[in-house]
Amino acid sequence: MNIDQLNHYKQRLAFETDSWDVYEALNRNEPVVVVDGRSAEAYAREHIPGAINLPHREICAETTEALDKARLYVCYCGGSSRVHNLM
């Protein structure tokens, strides 16, 4: 792996996470907000406890301007089986 490749992946990891890291961050009460990007109907059926609903089609400057910029927002929009595994 060359230095350009290494830098590429290092930058990507700064903005990506996995379900285990999110689970651990929530258990440690870190300033993480989970954003469910699915429809309101899917959110109503089931969602990660504490998640807020912001359907991906509605994400824009206006709908996110009130979000606390000091917090880390982790978005998900996976199927219900993925949500169920995190609950």
HTML snippet that shows the backbone in 3Dmol.js (N, CA, C, O; Angstrom):
<script src="https://3Dmol.org/build/3Dmol-min.js"></script>
<div id="view" style="width:600px;height:400px;position:relative"></div>
<script>
const pdb = `
ATOM      1  N   MET A   1       0.856  -1.169   0.000  1.00  0.00           N
ATOM      2  CA  MET A   1       0.000   0.000   0.000  1.00  0.00           C
ATOM      3  C   MET A   1       0.904   1.236   0.000  1.00  0.00           C
ATOM      4  O   MET A   1       1.848   1.329   0.785  1.00  0.00           O
ATOM      5  N   ASN A   2       0.602   2.168  -0.883  1.00  0.00           N
ATOM      6  CA  ASN A   2       1.419   3.378  -0.927  1.00  0.00           C
ATOM      7  C   ASN A   2       0.828   4.464  -0.024  1.00  0.00           C
ATOM      8  O   ASN A   2      -0.259   4.288   0.526  1.00  0.00           O
ATOM      9  N   ILE A   3       1.519   5.553   0.125  1.00  0.00           N
ATOM     10  CA  ILE A   3       1.111   6.623   1.043  1.00  0.00           C
ATOM     11  C   ILE A   3      -0.212   7.258   0.624  1.00  0.00           C
ATOM     12  O   ILE A   3      -1.004   7.649   1.482  1.00  0.00           O
ATOM     13  N   ASP A   4      -0.463   7.366  -0.679  1.00  0.00           N
ATOM     14  CA  ASP A   4      -1.732   7.934  -1.142  1.00  0.00           C
ATOM     15  C   ASP A   4      -2.906   7.041  -0.748  1.00  0.00           C
ATOM     16  O   ASP A   4      -3.951   7.534  -0.323  1.00  0.00           O
ATOM     17  N   GLN A   5      -2.734   5.746  -0.889  1.00  0.00           N
ATOM     18  CA  GLN A   5      -3.781   4.813  -0.493  1.00  0.00           C
ATOM     19  C   GLN A   5      -4.016   4.868   1.013  1.00  0.00           C
ATOM     20  O   GLN A   5      -5.158   4.880   1.473  1.00  0.00           O
ATOM     21  N   LEU A   6      -2.948   4.901   1.757  1.00  0.00           N
ATOM     22  CA  LEU A   6      -3.052   4.978   3.208  1.00  0.00           C
ATOM     23  C   LEU A   6      -3.797   6.239   3.633  1.00  0.00           C
ATOM     24  O   LEU A   6      -4.680   6.177   4.488  1.00  0.00           O
ATOM     25  N   ASN A   7      -3.457   7.362   3.053  1.00  0.00           N
ATOM     26  CA  ASN A   7      -4.140   8.621   3.373  1.00  0.00           C
ATOM     27  C   ASN A   7      -5.608   8.579   2.978  1.00  0.00           C
ATOM     28  O   ASN A   7      -6.463   9.101   3.693  1.00  0.00           O
ATOM     29  N   HIS A   8      -5.901   7.960   1.840  1.00  0.00           N
ATOM     30  CA  HIS A   8      -7.293   7.831   1.397  1.00  0.00           C
ATOM     31  C   HIS A   8      -8.127   7.102   2.452  1.00  0.00           C
ATOM     32  O   HIS A   8      -9.186   7.590   2.847  1.00  0.00           O
ATOM     33  N   TYR A   9      -7.663   5.955   2.904  1.00  0.00           N
ATOM     34  CA  TYR A   9      -8.417   5.173   3.885  1.00  0.00           C
ATOM     35  C   TYR A   9      -8.437   5.834   5.256  1.00  0.00           C
ATOM     36  O   TYR A   9      -9.422   5.720   5.985  1.00  0.00           O
ATOM     37  N   LYS A  10      -7.393   6.501   5.603  1.00  0.00           N
ATOM     38  CA  LYS A  10      -7.360   7.223   6.879  1.00  0.00           C
ATOM     39  C   LYS A  10      -8.428   8.321   6.893  1.00  0.00           C
ATOM     40  O   LYS A  10      -9.122   8.501   7.893  1.00  0.00           O
ATOM     41  N   GLN A  11      -8.557   9.050   5.789  1.00  0.00           N
ATOM     42  CA  GLN A  11      -9.580  10.093   5.693  1.00  0.00           C
ATOM     43  C   GLN A  11     -10.981   9.500   5.720  1.00  0.00           C
ATOM     44  O   GLN A  11     -11.871  10.063   6.358  1.00  0.00           O
ATOM     45  N   ARG A  12     -11.193   8.392   5.052  1.00  0.00           N
ATOM     46  CA  ARG A  12     -12.512   7.757   5.048  1.00  0.00           C
ATOM     47  C   ARG A  12     -12.908   7.303   6.447  1.00  0.00           C
ATOM     48  O   ARG A  12     -14.063   7.452   6.846  1.00  0.00           O
ATOM     49  N   LEU A  13     -11.965   6.755   7.186  1.00  0.00           N
ATOM     50  CA  LEU A  13     -12.270   6.268   8.527  1.00  0.00           C
ATOM     51  C   LEU A  13     -12.637   7.390   9.482  1.00  0.00           C
ATOM     52  O   LEU A  13     -13.283   7.141  10.500  1.00  0.00           O
ATOM     53  N   ALA A  14     -12.248   8.592   9.186  1.00  0.00           N
ATOM     54  CA  ALA A  14     -12.610   9.727  10.035  1.00  0.00           C
ATOM     55  C   ALA A  14     -14.107  10.000   9.976  1.00  0.00           C
ATOM     56  O   ALA A  14     -14.649  10.654  10.866  1.00  0.00           O
ATOM     57  N   PHE A  15     -14.782   9.507   8.938  1.00  0.00           N
ATOM     58  CA  PHE A  15     -16.203   9.780   8.753  1.00  0.00           C
ATOM     59  C   PHE A  15     -17.054   8.525   8.680  1.00  0.00           C
ATOM     60  O   PHE A  15     -18.241   8.608   8.365  1.00  0.00           O
ATOM     61  N   GLU A  16     -16.488   7.381   8.959  1.00  0.00           N
ATOM     62  CA  GLU A  16     -17.230   6.133   8.911  1.00  0.00           C
ATOM     63  C   GLU A  16     -17.098   5.403  10.235  1.00  0.00           C
ATOM     64  O   GLU A  16     -16.116   5.564  10.960  1.00  0.00           O
ATOM     65  N   THR A  17     -18.106   4.598  10.533  1.00  0.00           N
ATOM     66  CA  THR A  17     -18.095   3.799  11.750  1.00  0.00           C
ATOM     67  C   THR A  17     -18.830   2.508  11.461  1.00  0.00           C
ATOM     68  O   THR A  17     -19.322   2.308  10.351  1.00  0.00           O
ATOM     69  N   ASP A  18     -18.907   1.649  12.426  1.00  0.00           N
ATOM     70  CA  ASP A  18     -19.691   0.430  12.263  1.00  0.00           C
ATOM     71  C   ASP A  18     -20.642   0.298  13.441  1.00  0.00           C
ATOM     72  O   ASP A  18     -20.566   1.058  14.406  1.00  0.00           O
ATOM     73  N   SER A  19     -21.523  -0.662  13.351  1.00  0.00           N
ATOM     74  CA  SER A  19     -22.571  -0.800  14.367  1.00  0.00           C
ATOM     75  C   SER A  19     -22.003  -1.061  15.759  1.00  0.00           C
ATOM     76  O   SER A  19     -22.565  -0.591  16.748  1.00  0.00           O
ATOM     77  N   TRP A  20     -20.905  -1.799  15.854  1.00  0.00           N
ATOM     78  CA  TRP A  20     -20.319  -2.077  17.169  1.00  0.00           C
ATOM     79  C   TRP A  20     -19.795  -0.799  17.817  1.00  0.00           C
ATOM     80  O   TRP A  20     -20.009  -0.571  19.008  1.00  0.00           O
ATOM     81  N   ASP A  21     -19.110   0.032  17.038  1.00  0.00           N
ATOM     82  CA  ASP A  21     -18.588   1.285  17.586  1.00  0.00           C
ATOM     83  C   ASP A  21     -19.714   2.205  18.037  1.00  0.00           C
ATOM     84  O   ASP A  21     -19.591   2.881  19.058  1.00  0.00           O
ATOM     85  N   VAL A  22     -20.802   2.235  17.291  1.00  0.00           N
ATOM     86  CA  VAL A  22     -21.958   3.050  17.686  1.00  0.00           C
ATOM     87  C   VAL A  22     -22.554   2.503  18.977  1.00  0.00           C
ATOM     88  O   VAL A  22     -22.858   3.265  19.894  1.00  0.00           O
ATOM     89  N   TYR A  23     -22.720   1.205  19.049  1.00  0.00           N
ATOM     90  CA  TYR A  23     -23.249   0.558  20.250  1.00  0.00           C
ATOM     91  C   TYR A  23     -22.400   0.909  21.469  1.00  0.00           C
ATOM     92  O   TYR A  23     -22.932   1.280  22.516  1.00  0.00           O
ATOM     93  N   GLU A  24     -21.096   0.792  21.332  1.00  0.00           N
ATOM     94  CA  GLU A  24     -20.190   1.111  22.434  1.00  0.00           C
ATOM     95  C   GLU A  24     -20.256   2.591  22.808  1.00  0.00           C
ATOM     96  O   GLU A  24     -20.255   2.928  23.992  1.00  0.00           O
ATOM     97  N   ALA A  25     -20.313   3.464  21.827  1.00  0.00           N
ATOM     98  CA  ALA A  25     -20.389   4.905  22.098  1.00  0.00           C
ATOM     99  C   ALA A  25     -21.668   5.243  22.850  1.00  0.00           C
ATOM    100  O   ALA A  25     -21.647   6.055  23.774  1.00  0.00           O
ATOM    101  N   LEU A  26     -22.777   4.631  22.464  1.00  0.00           N
ATOM    102  CA  LEU A  26     -24.045   4.881  23.155  1.00  0.00           C
ATOM    103  C   LEU A  26     -23.985   4.368  24.591  1.00  0.00           C
ATOM    104  O   LEU A  26     -24.483   5.026  25.505  1.00  0.00           O
ATOM    105  N   ASN A  27     -23.387   3.210  24.794  1.00  0.00           N
ATOM    106  CA  ASN A  27     -23.264   2.654  26.144  1.00  0.00           C
ATOM    107  C   ASN A  27     -22.345   3.481  27.035  1.00  0.00           C
ATOM    108  O   ASN A  27     -22.493   3.472  28.257  1.00  0.00           O
ATOM    109  N   ARG A  28     -21.404   4.193  26.435  1.00  0.00           N
ATOM    110  CA  ARG A  28     -20.497   5.055  27.202  1.00  0.00           C
ATOM    111  C   ARG A  28     -21.041   6.480  27.320  1.00  0.00           C
ATOM    112  O   ARG A  28     -20.359   7.373  27.822  1.00  0.00           O
ATOM    113  N   ASN A  29     -22.260   6.681  26.860  1.00  0.00           N
ATOM    114  CA  ASN A  29     -22.907   8.002  26.913  1.00  0.00           C
ATOM    115  C   ASN A  29     -22.079   9.086  26.228  1.00  0.00           C
ATOM    116  O   ASN A  29     -22.042  10.229  26.682  1.00  0.00           O
ATOM    117  N   GLU A  30     -21.423   8.719  25.143  1.00  0.00           N
ATOM    118  CA  GLU A  30     -20.691   9.711  24.355  1.00  0.00           C
ATOM    119  C   GLU A  30     -21.701  10.607  23.632  1.00  0.00           C
ATOM    120  O   GLU A  30     -22.848  10.204  23.438  1.00  0.00           O
ATOM    121  N   PRO A  31     -21.296  11.806  23.235  1.00  0.00           N
ATOM    122  CA  PRO A  31     -22.231  12.742  22.590  1.00  0.00           C
ATOM    123  C   PRO A  31     -22.548  12.343  21.150  1.00  0.00           C
ATOM    124  O   PRO A  31     -22.222  13.060  20.204  1.00  0.00           O
ATOM    125  N   VAL A  32     -23.186  11.192  21.007  1.00  0.00           N
ATOM    126  CA  VAL A  32     -23.544  10.652  19.699  1.00  0.00           C
ATOM    127  C   VAL A  32     -25.058  10.704  19.551  1.00  0.00           C
ATOM    128  O   VAL A  32     -25.794  10.349  20.471  1.00  0.00           O
ATOM    129  N   VAL A  33     -25.511  11.145  18.398  1.00  0.00           N
ATOM    130  CA  VAL A  33     -26.933  11.134  18.078  1.00  0.00           C
ATOM    131  C   VAL A  33     -27.117  10.205  16.889  1.00  0.00           C
ATOM    132  O   VAL A  33     -26.481  10.378  15.849  1.00  0.00           O
ATOM    133  N   VAL A  34     -27.986   9.223  17.049  1.00  0.00           N
ATOM    134  CA  VAL A  34     -28.274   8.308  15.957  1.00  0.00           C
ATOM    135  C   VAL A  34     -29.445   8.879  15.169  1.00  0.00           C
ATOM    136  O   VAL A  34     -30.487   9.207  15.736  1.00  0.00           O
ATOM    137  N   VAL A  35     -29.266   8.995  13.863  1.00  0.00           N
ATOM    138  CA  VAL A  35     -30.287   9.544  12.975  1.00  0.00           C
ATOM    139  C   VAL A  35     -30.794   8.421  12.078  1.00  0.00           C
ATOM    140  O   VAL A  35     -30.035   7.821  11.317  1.00  0.00           O
ATOM    141  N   ASP A  36     -32.083   8.154  12.185  1.00  0.00           N
ATOM    142  CA  ASP A  36     -32.731   7.150  11.349  1.00  0.00           C
ATOM    143  C   ASP A  36     -33.190   7.848  10.073  1.00  0.00           C
ATOM    144  O   ASP A  36     -34.084   8.692  10.120  1.00  0.00           O
ATOM    145  N   GLY A  37     -32.596   7.511   8.949  1.00  0.00           N
ATOM    146  CA  GLY A  37     -32.906   8.162   7.683  1.00  0.00           C
ATOM    147  C   GLY A  37     -34.033   7.505   6.908  1.00  0.00           C
ATOM    148  O   GLY A  37     -34.274   7.847   5.751  1.00  0.00           O
ATOM    149  N   ARG A  38     -34.720   6.570   7.533  1.00  0.00           N
ATOM    150  CA  ARG A  38     -35.827   5.891   6.858  1.00  0.00           C
ATOM    151  C   ARG A  38     -37.102   6.719   6.959  1.00  0.00           C
ATOM    152  O   ARG A  38     -37.119   7.774   7.593  1.00  0.00           O
ATOM    153  N   SER A  39     -38.156   6.238   6.336  1.00  0.00           N
ATOM    154  CA  SER A  39     -39.443   6.932   6.370  1.00  0.00           C
ATOM    155  C   SER A  39     -39.985   6.969   7.796  1.00  0.00           C
ATOM    156  O   SER A  39     -39.566   6.193   8.655  1.00  0.00           O
ATOM    157  N   ALA A  40     -40.918   7.882   8.030  1.00  0.00           N
ATOM    158  CA  ALA A  40     -41.554   7.982   9.347  1.00  0.00           C
ATOM    159  C   ALA A  40     -42.273   6.684   9.700  1.00  0.00           C
ATOM    160  O   ALA A  40     -42.311   6.290  10.865  1.00  0.00           O
ATOM    161  N   GLU A  41     -42.839   6.025   8.701  1.00  0.00           N
ATOM    162  CA  GLU A  41     -43.548   4.764   8.939  1.00  0.00           C
ATOM    163  C   GLU A  41     -42.581   3.672   9.404  1.00  0.00           C
ATOM    164  O   GLU A  41     -42.876   2.942  10.350  1.00  0.00           O
ATOM    165  N   ALA A  42     -41.442   3.561   8.745  1.00  0.00           N
ATOM    166  CA  ALA A  42     -40.447   2.556   9.140  1.00  0.00           C
ATOM    167  C   ALA A  42     -39.908   2.863  10.536  1.00  0.00           C
ATOM    168  O   ALA A  42     -39.705   1.955  11.342  1.00  0.00           O
ATOM    169  N   TYR A  43     -39.680   4.139  10.814  1.00  0.00           N
ATOM    170  CA  TYR A  43     -39.205   4.563  12.133  1.00  0.00           C
ATOM    171  C   TYR A  43     -40.229   4.193  13.206  1.00  0.00           C
ATOM    172  O   TYR A  43     -39.861   3.722  14.282  1.00  0.00           O
ATOM    173  N   ALA A  44     -41.515   4.407  12.911  1.00  0.00           N
ATOM    174  CA  ALA A  44     -42.571   4.100  13.881  1.00  0.00           C
ATOM    175  C   ALA A  44     -42.637   2.601  14.175  1.00  0.00           C
ATOM    176  O   ALA A  44     -42.945   2.205  15.299  1.00  0.00           O
ATOM    177  N   ARG A  45     -42.352   1.770  13.178  1.00  0.00           N
ATOM    178  CA  ARG A  45     -42.385   0.317  13.390  1.00  0.00           C
ATOM    179  C   ARG A  45     -41.279  -0.128  14.336  1.00  0.00           C
ATOM    180  O   ARG A  45     -41.522  -0.916  15.251  1.00  0.00           O
ATOM    181  N   GLU A  46     -40.072   0.370  14.123  1.00  0.00           N
ATOM    182  CA  GLU A  46     -38.946   0.049  14.996  1.00  0.00           C
ATOM    183  C   GLU A  46     -37.778   0.959  14.655  1.00  0.00           C
ATOM    184  O   GLU A  46     -37.604   1.389  13.515  1.00  0.00           O
ATOM    185  N   HIS A  47     -36.999   1.232  15.661  1.00  0.00           N
ATOM    186  CA  HIS A  47     -35.807   2.053  15.475  1.00  0.00           C
ATOM    187  C   HIS A  47     -34.862   1.827  16.651  1.00  0.00           C
ATOM    188  O   HIS A  47     -35.250   1.266  17.676  1.00  0.00           O
ATOM    189  N   ILE A  48     -33.655   2.258  16.492  1.00  0.00           N
ATOM    190  CA  ILE A  48     -32.679   2.157  17.567  1.00  0.00           C
ATOM    191  C   ILE A  48     -33.134   3.072  18.699  1.00  0.00           C
ATOM    192  O   ILE A  48     -33.438   4.239  18.452  1.00  0.00           O
ATOM    193  N   PRO A  49     -33.188   2.574  19.932  1.00  0.00           N
ATOM    194  CA  PRO A  49     -33.622   3.420  21.046  1.00  0.00           C
ATOM    195  C   PRO A  49     -32.821   4.722  21.109  1.00  0.00           C
ATOM    196  O   PRO A  49     -31.590   4.717  21.064  1.00  0.00           O
ATOM    197  N   GLY A  50     -33.543   5.829  21.215  1.00  0.00           N
ATOM    198  CA  GLY A  50     -32.917   7.141  21.304  1.00  0.00           C
ATOM    199  C   GLY A  50     -32.653   7.803  19.964  1.00  0.00           C
ATOM    200  O   GLY A  50     -32.271   8.972  19.914  1.00  0.00           O
ATOM    201  N   ALA A  51     -32.855   7.062  18.872  1.00  0.00           N
ATOM    202  CA  ALA A  51     -32.609   7.634  17.542  1.00  0.00           C
ATOM    203  C   ALA A  51     -33.662   8.689  17.217  1.00  0.00           C
ATOM    204  O   ALA A  51     -34.810   8.605  17.653  1.00  0.00           O
ATOM    205  N   ILE A  52     -33.239   9.684  16.441  1.00  0.00           N
ATOM    206  CA  ILE A  52     -34.187  10.665  15.924  1.00  0.00           C
ATOM    207  C   ILE A  52     -34.476  10.299  14.474  1.00  0.00           C
ATOM    208  O   ILE A  52     -33.652   9.676  13.805  1.00  0.00           O
ATOM    209  N   ASN A  53     -35.647  10.689  13.998  1.00  0.00           N
ATOM    210  CA  ASN A  53     -36.022  10.377  12.621  1.00  0.00           C
ATOM    211  C   ASN A  53     -35.867  11.602  11.741  1.00  0.00           C
ATOM    212  O   ASN A  53     -36.444  12.656  12.012  1.00  0.00           O
ATOM    213  N   LEU A  54     -35.088  11.452  10.693  1.00  0.00           N
ATOM    214  CA  LEU A  54     -34.926  12.491   9.687  1.00  0.00           C
ATOM    215  C   LEU A  54     -34.805  11.765   8.349  1.00  0.00           C
ATOM    216  O   LEU A  54     -33.707  11.408   7.923  1.00  0.00           O
ATOM    217  N   PRO A  55     -35.957  11.548   7.684  1.00  0.00           N
ATOM    218  CA  PRO A  55     -35.932  10.804   6.422  1.00  0.00           C
ATOM    219  C   PRO A  55     -34.916  11.390   5.440  1.00  0.00           C
ATOM    220  O   PRO A  55     -34.811  12.607   5.291  1.00  0.00           O
ATOM    221  N   HIS A  56     -34.181  10.517   4.784  1.00  0.00           N
ATOM    222  CA  HIS A  56     -33.071  10.961   3.929  1.00  0.00           C
ATOM    223  C   HIS A  56     -33.509  11.937   2.846  1.00  0.00           C
ATOM    224  O   HIS A  56     -32.719  12.782   2.426  1.00  0.00           O
ATOM    225  N   ARG A  57     -34.739  11.838   2.393  1.00  0.00           N
ATOM    226  CA  ARG A  57     -35.215  12.765   1.358  1.00  0.00           C
ATOM    227  C   ARG A  57     -35.443  14.172   1.903  1.00  0.00           C
ATOM    228  O   ARG A  57     -35.595  15.125   1.138  1.00  0.00           O
ATOM    229  N   GLU A  58     -35.465  14.296   3.217  1.00  0.00           N
ATOM    230  CA  GLU A  58     -35.707  15.597   3.839  1.00  0.00           C
ATOM    231  C   GLU A  58     -34.436  16.239   4.405  1.00  0.00           C
ATOM    232  O   GLU A  58     -34.491  17.349   4.935  1.00  0.00           O
ATOM    233  N   ILE A  59     -33.307  15.560   4.300  1.00  0.00           N
ATOM    234  CA  ILE A  59     -32.067  16.110   4.846  1.00  0.00           C
ATOM    235  C   ILE A  59     -31.561  17.232   3.939  1.00  0.00           C
ATOM    236  O   ILE A  59     -31.261  17.019   2.764  1.00  0.00           O
ATOM    237  N   CYS A  60     -31.478  18.418   4.514  1.00  0.00           N
ATOM    238  CA  CYS A  60     -30.982  19.588   3.781  1.00  0.00           C
ATOM    239  C   CYS A  60     -30.515  20.614   4.817  1.00  0.00           C
ATOM    240  O   CYS A  60     -30.599  20.368   6.020  1.00  0.00           O
ATOM    241  N   ALA A  61     -30.038  21.727   4.362  1.00  0.00           N
ATOM    242  CA  ALA A  61     -29.526  22.764   5.269  1.00  0.00           C
ATOM    243  C   ALA A  61     -30.597  23.217   6.255  1.00  0.00           C
ATOM    244  O   ALA A  61     -30.304  23.439   7.430  1.00  0.00           O
ATOM    245  N   GLU A  62     -31.828  23.354   5.790  1.00  0.00           N
ATOM    246  CA  GLU A  62     -32.900  23.842   6.664  1.00  0.00           C
ATOM    247  C   GLU A  62     -33.274  22.832   7.750  1.00  0.00           C
ATOM    248  O   GLU A  62     -33.520  23.220   8.892  1.00  0.00           O
ATOM    249  N   THR A  63     -33.318  21.549   7.410  1.00  0.00           N
ATOM    250  CA  THR A  63     -33.735  20.546   8.400  1.00  0.00           C
ATOM    251  C   THR A  63     -32.626  20.182   9.375  1.00  0.00           C
ATOM    252  O   THR A  63     -32.881  19.531  10.389  1.00  0.00           O
ATOM    253  N   THR A  64     -31.411  20.590   9.083  1.00  0.00           N
ATOM    254  CA  THR A  64     -30.296  20.251   9.969  1.00  0.00           C
ATOM    255  C   THR A  64     -29.686  21.461  10.669  1.00  0.00           C
ATOM    256  O   THR A  64     -28.756  21.307  11.461  1.00  0.00           O
ATOM    257  N   GLU A  65     -30.190  22.649  10.394  1.00  0.00           N
ATOM    258  CA  GLU A  65     -29.560  23.849  10.954  1.00  0.00           C
ATOM    259  C   GLU A  65     -29.638  23.922  12.476  1.00  0.00           C
ATOM    260  O   GLU A  65     -28.772  24.536  13.099  1.00  0.00           O
ATOM    261  N   ALA A  66     -30.639  23.319  13.083  1.00  0.00           N
ATOM    262  CA  ALA A  66     -30.783  23.384  14.539  1.00  0.00           C
ATOM    263  C   ALA A  66     -30.001  22.281  15.263  1.00  0.00           C
ATOM    264  O   ALA A  66     -29.963  22.260  16.493  1.00  0.00           O
ATOM    265  N   LEU A  67     -29.388  21.380  14.525  1.00  0.00           N
ATOM    266  CA  LEU A  67     -28.636  20.300  15.167  1.00  0.00           C
ATOM    267  C   LEU A  67     -27.396  20.857  15.859  1.00  0.00           C
ATOM    268  O   LEU A  67     -26.740  21.769  15.356  1.00  0.00           O
ATOM    269  N   ASP A  68     -27.093  20.295  17.013  1.00  0.00           N
ATOM    270  CA  ASP A  68     -25.942  20.707  17.816  1.00  0.00           C
ATOM    271  C   ASP A  68     -24.648  20.280  17.121  1.00  0.00           C
ATOM    272  O   ASP A  68     -24.366  19.087  17.012  1.00  0.00           O
ATOM    273  N   LYS A  69     -23.884  21.225  16.664  1.00  0.00           N
ATOM    274  CA  LYS A  69     -22.661  20.926  15.916  1.00  0.00           C
ATOM    275  C   LYS A  69     -21.553  20.326  16.786  1.00  0.00           C
ATOM    276  O   LYS A  69     -20.542  19.861  16.259  1.00  0.00           O
ATOM    277  N   ALA A  70     -21.729  20.332  18.092  1.00  0.00           N
ATOM    278  CA  ALA A  70     -20.738  19.740  18.991  1.00  0.00           C
ATOM    279  C   ALA A  70     -20.942  18.231  19.135  1.00  0.00           C
ATOM    280  O   ALA A  70     -20.116  17.541  19.732  1.00  0.00           O
ATOM    281  N   ARG A  71     -22.036  17.731  18.589  1.00  0.00           N
ATOM    282  CA  ARG A  71     -22.324  16.301  18.700  1.00  0.00           C
ATOM    283  C   ARG A  71     -21.976  15.586  17.409  1.00  0.00           C
ATOM    284  O   ARG A  71     -21.903  16.195  16.342  1.00  0.00           O
ATOM    285  N   LEU A  72     -21.763  14.296  17.523  1.00  0.00           N
ATOM    286  CA  LEU A  72     -21.495  13.452  16.371  1.00  0.00           C
ATOM    287  C   LEU A  72     -22.812  12.804  15.956  1.00  0.00           C
ATOM    288  O   LEU A  72     -23.507  12.222  16.789  1.00  0.00           O
ATOM    289  N   TYR A  73     -23.153  12.900  14.689  1.00  0.00           N
ATOM    290  CA  TYR A  73     -24.384  12.315  14.166  1.00  0.00           C
ATOM    291  C   TYR A  73     -24.035  11.108  13.316  1.00  0.00           C
ATOM    292  O   TYR A  73     -23.234  11.187  12.385  1.00  0.00           O
ATOM    293  N   VAL A  74     -24.660   9.985  13.659  1.00  0.00           N
ATOM    294  CA  VAL A  74     -24.455   8.752  12.922  1.00  0.00           C
ATOM    295  C   VAL A  74     -25.783   8.399  12.274  1.00  0.00           C
ATOM    296  O   VAL A  74     -26.789   8.198  12.954  1.00  0.00           O
ATOM    297  N   CYS A  75     -25.770   8.326  10.957  1.00  0.00           N
ATOM    298  CA  CYS A  75     -27.002   8.063  10.207  1.00  0.00           C
ATOM    299  C   CYS A  75     -27.066   6.605   9.783  1.00  0.00           C
ATOM    300  O   CYS A  75     -26.054   5.986   9.457  1.00  0.00           O
ATOM    301  N   TYR A  76     -28.284   6.074   9.794  1.00  0.00           N
ATOM    302  CA  TYR A  76     -28.496   4.743   9.234  1.00  0.00           C
ATOM    303  C   TYR A  76     -29.810   4.734   8.479  1.00  0.00           C
ATOM    304  O   TYR A  76     -30.717   5.513   8.771  1.00  0.00           O
ATOM    305  N   CYS A  77     -29.896   3.853   7.517  1.00  0.00           N
ATOM    306  CA  CYS A  77     -31.133   3.725   6.749  1.00  0.00           C
ATOM    307  C   CYS A  77     -31.334   2.283   6.319  1.00  0.00           C
ATOM    308  O   CYS A  77     -32.063   2.013   5.364  1.00  0.00           O
ATOM    309  N   GLY A  78     -30.694   1.357   7.018  1.00  0.00           N
ATOM    310  CA  GLY A  78     -30.759  -0.052   6.660  1.00  0.00           C
ATOM    311  C   GLY A  78     -32.127  -0.655   6.901  1.00  0.00           C
ATOM    312  O   GLY A  78     -33.019  -0.011   7.452  1.00  0.00           O
ATOM    313  N   GLY A  79     -32.279  -1.900   6.482  1.00  0.00           N
ATOM    314  CA  GLY A  79     -33.527  -2.625   6.649  1.00  0.00           C
ATOM    315  C   GLY A  79     -33.830  -2.929   8.101  1.00  0.00           C
ATOM    316  O   GLY A  79     -32.984  -2.762   8.979  1.00  0.00           O
ATOM    317  N   SER A  80     -35.045  -3.374   8.336  1.00  0.00           N
ATOM    318  CA  SER A  80     -35.500  -3.609   9.709  1.00  0.00           C
ATOM    319  C   SER A  80     -34.683  -4.677  10.416  1.00  0.00           C
ATOM    320  O   SER A  80     -34.525  -4.623  11.636  1.00  0.00           O
ATOM    321  N   SER A  81     -34.159  -5.647   9.674  1.00  0.00           N
ATOM    322  CA  SER A  81     -33.361  -6.681  10.343  1.00  0.00           C
ATOM    323  C   SER A  81     -32.082  -6.093  10.917  1.00  0.00           C
ATOM    324  O   SER A  81     -31.613  -6.537  11.965  1.00  0.00           O
ATOM    325  N   ARG A  82     -31.519  -5.108  10.251  1.00  0.00           N
ATOM    326  CA  ARG A  82     -30.316  -4.472  10.775  1.00  0.00           C
ATOM    327  C   ARG A  82     -30.632  -3.681  12.036  1.00  0.00           C
ATOM    328  O   ARG A  82     -29.865  -3.710  12.999  1.00  0.00           O
ATOM    329  N   VAL A  83     -31.749  -2.981  12.033  1.00  0.00           N
ATOM    330  CA  VAL A  83     -32.152  -2.225  13.213  1.00  0.00           C
ATOM    331  C   VAL A  83     -32.388  -3.185  14.367  1.00  0.00           C
ATOM    332  O   VAL A  83     -31.952  -2.934  15.490  1.00  0.00           O
ATOM    333  N   HIS A  84     -33.067  -4.268  14.094  1.00  0.00           N
ATOM    334  CA  HIS A  84     -33.381  -5.241  15.136  1.00  0.00           C
ATOM    335  C   HIS A  84     -32.114  -5.770  15.790  1.00  0.00           C
ATOM    336  O   HIS A  84     -32.096  -5.999  17.000  1.00  0.00           O
ATOM    337  N   ASN A  85     -31.063  -5.967  15.021  1.00  0.00           N
ATOM    338  CA  ASN A  85     -29.810  -6.482  15.576  1.00  0.00           C
ATOM    339  C   ASN A  85     -29.135  -5.500  16.515  1.00  0.00           C
ATOM    340  O   ASN A  85     -28.335  -5.914  17.354  1.00  0.00           O
ATOM    341  N   LEU A  86     -29.430  -4.216  16.402  1.00  0.00           N
ATOM    342  CA  LEU A  86     -28.811  -3.216  17.266  1.00  0.00           C
ATOM    343  C   LEU A  86     -29.616  -2.953  18.529  1.00  0.00           C
ATOM    344  O   LEU A  86     -29.131  -2.284  19.441  1.00  0.00           O
ATOM    345  N   MET A  87     -30.827  -3.463  18.595  1.00  0.00           N
ATOM    346  CA  MET A  87     -31.703  -3.176  19.733  1.00  0.00           C
ATOM    347  C   MET A  87     -31.495  -4.181  20.843  1.00  0.00           C
ATOM    348  O   MET A  87     -32.147  -4.096  21.884  1.00  0.00           O
TER     349      MET A  87
END
`;
const viewer = $3Dmol.createViewer("view");
viewer.addModel(pdb, "pdb");
viewer.setStyle({}, {cartoon: {color: "spectrum"}});
viewer.zoomTo();
viewer.render();
</script>
